[in-house]
Amino acid sequence: MRIPPFFKLIEEDLVEVEERLTAAIQVQHIPLAQAMLHLIQDSGKRLRPALVILSAKLLAADQALNERIWDMAASVELLHTATLVHDDLVDGSLLRRGHPTLNSCWKDGVVVPGTTSSPRPPAWWREPRTRASSPFSPRP
């Protein structure tokens, strides 16, 4: 993978973000810690955190805000990672970037509690859409 040249400008900031991501996976529940470590180690380019940091620098953010910027950048990366996990689960994907996905390592309902990787969409998706049958409507 080729690293974009602008990453050099924020190399130290990205190290801080990595430290925050590592700190975020320090949990007591061993299976959860293992799953989160799996996600962090098989990471991508960290483009989203880079964009958060570069945006803050573009807006001439005060150096005193660095801690908050790094926290935000790590949060954006964790949220993005969570959406990838959910996407892999829904699609039944076994690999992402050539590495096993969480749902290929753990059984249904463990990766995203209360869900399964059934290829059949939920009932509210199959029903004709009306204002009353929206998935956000109260049940009769």
C-alpha positions as CSV (number, residue, x, y, z in Angstrom):
1,M,0.0,0.0,0.0
2,R,1.3,3.4,-1.0
3,I,1.1,6.0,1.8
4,P,-0.2,9.4,0.6
5,P,2.6,12.1,0.9
6,F,0.4,14.3,3.1
7,F,0.6,11.7,5.9
8,K,4.1,12.8,6.5
9,L,2.7,16.2,7.7
10,I,0.7,14.5,10.4
11,E,2.8,11.5,11.2
12,E,3.2,12.4,14.9
13,D,-0.5,13.1,15.2
14,L,-1.3,9.6,13.7
15,V,0.9,8.0,16.3
16,E,-1.2,9.7,19.0
17,V,-4.3,8.4,17.3
18,E,-2.9,4.8,17.3
19,E,-2.2,5.1,21.0
20,R,-5.8,6.1,21.6
21,L,-7.1,3.2,19.5
22,T,-4.9,0.8,21.4
23,A,-6.2,2.3,24.7
24,A,-9.8,1.8,23.5
25,I,-9.4,-1.9,23.3
26,Q,-8.1,-2.4,26.8
27,V,-11.2,-4.1,28.2
28,Q,-11.7,-6.8,30.9
29,H,-13.8,-9.2,28.7
30,I,-11.2,-11.3,27.0
31,P,-13.2,-12.3,23.9
32,L,-14.1,-8.6,23.3
33,A,-10.5,-7.6,23.7
34,Q,-9.4,-10.2,21.2
35,A,-12.0,-9.2,18.7
36,M,-11.0,-5.5,19.0
37,L,-7.3,-6.3,18.8
38,H,-8.1,-8.3,15.6
39,L,-9.8,-5.1,14.2
40,I,-7.1,-2.7,15.1
41,Q,-4.2,-4.8,13.9
42,D,-5.9,-5.4,10.5
43,S,-6.4,-1.8,10.0
44,G,-6.4,0.1,6.7
45,K,-4.8,3.4,5.8
46,R,-6.3,5.5,8.6
47,L,-7.6,8.0,6.1
48,R,-10.5,9.1,8.2
49,P,-8.4,10.1,11.2
50,A,-6.0,11.8,8.8
51,L,-8.8,13.9,7.4
52,V,-10.0,14.9,10.8
53,I,-6.5,16.0,11.8
54,L,-5.8,17.8,8.5
55,S,-9.2,19.6,8.7
56,A,-8.3,20.8,12.2
57,K,-4.9,22.0,11.0
58,L,-6.5,23.7,8.0
59,L,-8.8,25.6,10.3
60,A,-5.7,26.6,12.4
61,A,-6.9,24.8,15.5
62,D,-5.1,25.8,18.6
63,Q,-2.3,23.4,19.7
64,A,-4.1,23.2,23.1
65,L,-6.9,21.3,21.2
66,N,-4.6,18.6,20.0
67,E,-5.8,16.1,22.7
68,R,-9.4,16.6,21.6
69,I,-8.5,16.4,17.9
70,W,-6.7,13.1,18.5
71,D,-9.7,11.8,20.5
72,M,-12.1,12.8,17.7
73,A,-9.9,11.2,15.0
74,A,-9.7,7.9,17.0
75,S,-13.5,8.0,17.5
76,V,-14.1,8.5,13.8
77,E,-11.9,5.5,13.1
78,L,-13.7,3.3,15.7
79,L,-17.1,4.3,14.3
80,H,-15.9,3.5,10.7
81,T,-14.5,0.1,11.9
82,A,-17.9,-0.7,13.6
83,T,-19.7,0.0,10.3
84,L,-17.3,-2.3,8.4
85,V,-18.0,-5.1,11.0
86,H,-21.7,-4.7,10.6
87,D,-21.4,-4.6,6.8
88,D,-19.4,-7.8,6.8
89,L,-21.9,-9.5,9.1
90,V,-24.9,-8.4,7.0
91,D,-23.1,-9.4,3.7
92,G,-21.8,-12.7,5.2
93,S,-18.3,-11.7,4.2
94,L,-15.5,-14.0,5.4
95,L,-12.6,-11.8,4.3
96,R,-11.8,-8.1,4.4
97,R,-8.5,-6.9,3.0
98,G,-7.4,-10.5,2.8
99,H,-7.9,-11.1,6.5
100,P,-10.7,-13.1,8.2
101,T,-13.6,-10.9,9.3
102,L,-15.0,-11.1,12.8
103,N,-18.1,-12.9,11.7
104,S,-15.9,-15.6,10.2
105,C,-14.2,-16.1,13.6
106,W,-17.2,-15.9,15.9
107,K,-20.7,-17.3,15.6
108,D,-23.8,-15.4,14.6
109,G,-25.1,-12.9,17.2
110,V,-21.7,-12.5,18.9
111,V,-20.2,-9.9,16.5
112,V,-23.3,-7.6,16.7
113,P,-25.5,-8.8,19.5
114,G,-29.1,-9.5,18.5
115,T,-28.3,-10.0,14.9
116,T,-27.7,-13.0,12.6
117,S,-26.0,-13.2,9.2
118,S,-29.2,-14.6,7.7
119,P,-29.3,-13.7,4.0
120,R,-33.1,-13.1,4.3
121,P,-33.9,-9.5,5.0
122,P,-36.0,-8.6,8.0
123,A,-39.8,-8.6,7.7
124,W,-40.1,-4.9,7.7
125,W,-37.8,-4.7,4.6
126,R,-39.9,-7.3,2.7
127,E,-43.3,-5.6,3.4
128,P,-44.5,-2.8,1.2
129,R,-43.3,0.5,2.5
130,T,-46.0,2.8,3.8
131,R,-45.9,5.4,6.4
132,A,-47.4,3.0,8.9
133,S,-45.0,0.1,8.1
134,S,-41.8,1.9,8.4
135,P,-39.2,0.1,10.6
136,F,-39.4,3.2,12.9
137,S,-43.1,3.1,13.3
138,P,-44.6,1.8,16.5
139,R,-45.9,-1.7,16.4
140,P,-49.7,-2.2,16.3
